[in-house]
Amino acid sequence: QVQVVESGGGLVQAGGSLRLSCAASGRTFSAYAMSWFRQAPGKEREFVSYISPSGGRTHYADSVKGRFAISRDNTRQTAYLQMNSLKPEDTAVYYCAARVGALYSVYDASKQTNYPYWGQGTQVTVSS
């Protein structure tokens, strides 16, 4: 049984920073590719960022490039999303997703159906 658990959400002012964490269990963490998605009120869930199992390949949505950074620590079995220069439009529930094996294109990394394992989500609210 694979479990994915996010943490680190909260309320922050515009321009501020937050770091989300995602732990995945069930098999060797270094086998998982990890991604973050988000869903704002009244909108569909969208891709945010991806990191390969080794951490050597990352992808970002255009809306967060230069502001967000994804990373992972396989020794701690945790992936991170560092979010800087936050904007009110970043307000959403952020979901962590995992899959065994890498994805190579941003197109494939952004497809929700490529991820069988999902967390419950963590709320990020950015006030103006």
N, C-alpha and C positions, 0 to 999 in steps of 0.2 A: 504494500500500500504506500503510495507516494503522497507525502504531505508537503504543501507549499504554504508558508506562513509569512505574511508581510507585517512590517511594523515601521513606526517612525512618522506617520502622518500627524497632522495637526493644523493649527491656525497660525498664519504668519502674515506680516504686512508685505505689501508690494515692495519689491526690491530685496526682500530677505531670502534666506536659504533654509532648506530642509534636506535631510538625508534619509531616504527610505532604505530599509533592509529587507531581504527576502531569504529565508532559509528553506531548503528543500531536503527532504529525507526520503529514504526508501531504497536507495542504492548509492553507489559512489557519486558524490556531488560533482566531481570533475567530469562525469559523463554527460551532465545536463548542459544544454544551451538554455540560457535564461533571457526572458524579455519582460519589459514593462509595457502595459497598456493602461489607458485611462478612459473613464466615461464621465463626461460632464452632464449635469442635469438636462434632460430633454434631448440628449445627443447620443449617437451610437458610440460604442467603445472603439477607441482608436489606438494605433500603435504609437509607442513613444521611443523605445530603445531596445537594442538586442546586444547580447554578448555571447560569444562562442564558448564551448566548454573549456578551452585553454585560456580564454581571455584575449586571444590574439586578434580577434575580429570583432568590431563593433559597428552598429548601425544606429542612426538617429532619424527621427522624423524632422522635417525641415523646421517645424515650429519650435523645436527645442535645441537645435544645433547651436553650439557656442554657449549655451546656458546650462545644459544638463550633461552629466558625465556618468556613464555606467562603468562599474568595475566589479570584481569578484575576488574573494579570498577562499580558495579551495580548501585551505587548511582549517578555516572556520566554517566551511560549508554554507557560505553566505554570499549573496550578491547585493550590490548597493546601487542606488540611484541618487547621486548628488545633484540637487536642484538649486541653482543660483539665479539671481536676478528674476525672481518669481513675479509673475503677472497675475492679475485677477482672472484672466482667461485660462490659467493653469489649474484653476479650481476644478476638482474632479475626484472621483474615487479611483485610486491607482491600484492596478492588479498586477501581480507577478505571475508569470507563466513559465513552465518548464517543459522541456522535451529531451529525450535522449538523442544525441547526435547533433551535429552542426547544420546550420543553414547558411548558404553562401551569398545569396542576393538579398538586398533589402526588401524586394518584393516578397520572397518566400518568408523572410523573417517577420514581415508585417502581417502575415495571414494567420488569423486566430485559430483556424482549423489545424494548423501545424503543431499546436500545443495541446497535449492531452491533460496536462496537470495545471491547475489554477488555484491561486489563493482566494481568500474571502474578500480581499480588498482593504485598503486603508484610505481614509478621507484626508484630502489636502484642501485646505481653504485658504485662499489668498485675498486679503482685504485691501481695498484701495485707499 
